[in-house]
Amino acid sequence: MKRAIRYLRFSQVGQSNSSIERQELYTDQWLKVNGVELVDTFIDRGKSAKTFDRPDFIKLQQFIAKHFRHVDYLLVDQLDRFSRDAGEAMSMVKNLQRKYNIQVVSVSEGITFDYDTPGSFFRAGLQLLLAEEDNINRSIKVRGGLYTAKAKEGRYVYSHAPFGYKKEGERKQRRLVIDEREAPIIRYIFEAYLKNVPLYLIKKQARLLGHDRKGNMAIERILSNPAYAGMLYAEPFKEYPGGLFPATHEPIIDWASWQLVQRKMKKPSKQRTVIDDEIPLRGLLRCHCGQPLTGAASRGKSGKYFYYYKCKFTGHNNISAKKAHEQLLAALSLMSLSAARLKSVMNSCQQTIDKQRQSNLLLVAEKKKLLEQTQAKLLTVEEKWIKNEIKRDTYQRWHSEYTFEITSLKAAIGLLGKGQNEASLKIKRSLHLLTDIPEIFASANSLQKKRGYFSGVR
């Protein structure tokens, strides 16, 4: 008596029981009519047929590799249940027959795949190609629908509303509505980031204010989400361009602030730096044509190497590195300050710093006074909440606003207090070096010369 194993796949986890029973019924009938014994059944739920990387299909392959001598058929309801990639599927069913002597049977379509029978091979290939074409058409419809919804209709189509919003309405009328309890937290995150508050402090404060979304990148995802600025991102579709499109929901953050945040978040691209002690100005010096000069060594008749800065275009500059460095040192000598000039510059700088310090002291005093007033307001709100004199949503709104204002004021006070002290220390530590700029250049290493950093001067 011949034996078979059965593979069933359902594209949706919640697919109806009737659909499941139908596939089982068809395969049971085939087993009964053909007098074949069922050995085992493998079922994948909610898995795509685009690849064979499915849990139960992997178990099926392991079962076949171990028990193939006792199996004659692999039953599927339809070939598109087996796979929607025609090339990969044809290779798989061919391998099952050639390596394990197991034939794939599509019960509903009445096809027994036999690689050695031309008609069977053609029919199976045709069914798989039709399944793949159907998969392509579905993908086009889905992508087209998403593009229309986001780019043309401005609808937020994702299942979960982003923090700061809630969903209202049904189907195409469903839209995002600002959650007044969560929106102040979003505003705090954006404003604090633009005020250079460190991200770890923003995350900590946002958690205290009520941000409950988990993940190390939760705050970064908020900062990069265009939905908060009333925009939606759509992937390009056919001849239609992708990008950001206006949404129908109300923004929490203004467009200008969101763009500033994106520029700040964008990490500068790293440039490859090639260092050579003999030609540290490679890439910095430019030819008369505007092209950066490269550098290389040339071997003389005596066997000694001489270094040159060269343009990549034939007939353009070819400058001796030794001569170029001597000319640079001469130019740097002209830039060096005399003792009298240096004293004048230092006095001028210090006067400017002192003036700014006095201005900052006044600002600090104003912000400290405002901080005390805000802390008092927060305390009053908390007392009213404890005495049950205000509602919960009123308390949360004012508590979030006052807490954000307190955090911002503390950050501003800290920045105003340390800026001038750091400037004074840098002037005292570094400005005197400008009396001998050639010496600074000579004592710098190749990387500092290339980047324009001299010893102690930034």
Secondary structure as UniProt FT lines:
FT   STRAND          3..10
FT   TURN            13..14
FT   HELIX           17..34
FT   STRAND          37..45
FT   HELIX           55..67
FT   HELIX           68..70
FT   STRAND          73..76
FT   HELIX           79..82
FT   HELIX           86..100
FT   STRAND          103..106
FT   TURN            107..110
FT   STRAND          111..112
FT   TURN            115..116
FT   HELIX           118..147
FT   HELIX           148..152
FT   TURN            163..164
FT   STRAND          165..168
FT   HELIX           171..173
FT   STRAND          175..178
FT   TURN            180..182
FT   HELIX           183..194
FT   TURN            195..196
FT   HELIX           199..209
FT   TURN            216..217
FT   HELIX           218..224
FT   HELIX           226..229
FT   STRAND          231..234
FT   TURN            238..239
FT   STRAND          243..246
FT   HELIX           255..265
FT   TURN            277..278
FT   TURN            280..284
FT   TURN            288..289
FT   STRAND          294..299
FT   TURN            301..302
FT   STRAND          305..310
FT   TURN            314..315
FT   STRAND          318..320
FT   HELIX           321..335
FT   HELIX           339..386
FT   TURN            387..388
FT   HELIX           392..430
FT   HELIX           431..435
FT   HELIX           437..443
FT   HELIX           446..451
FT   TURN            455..456
//
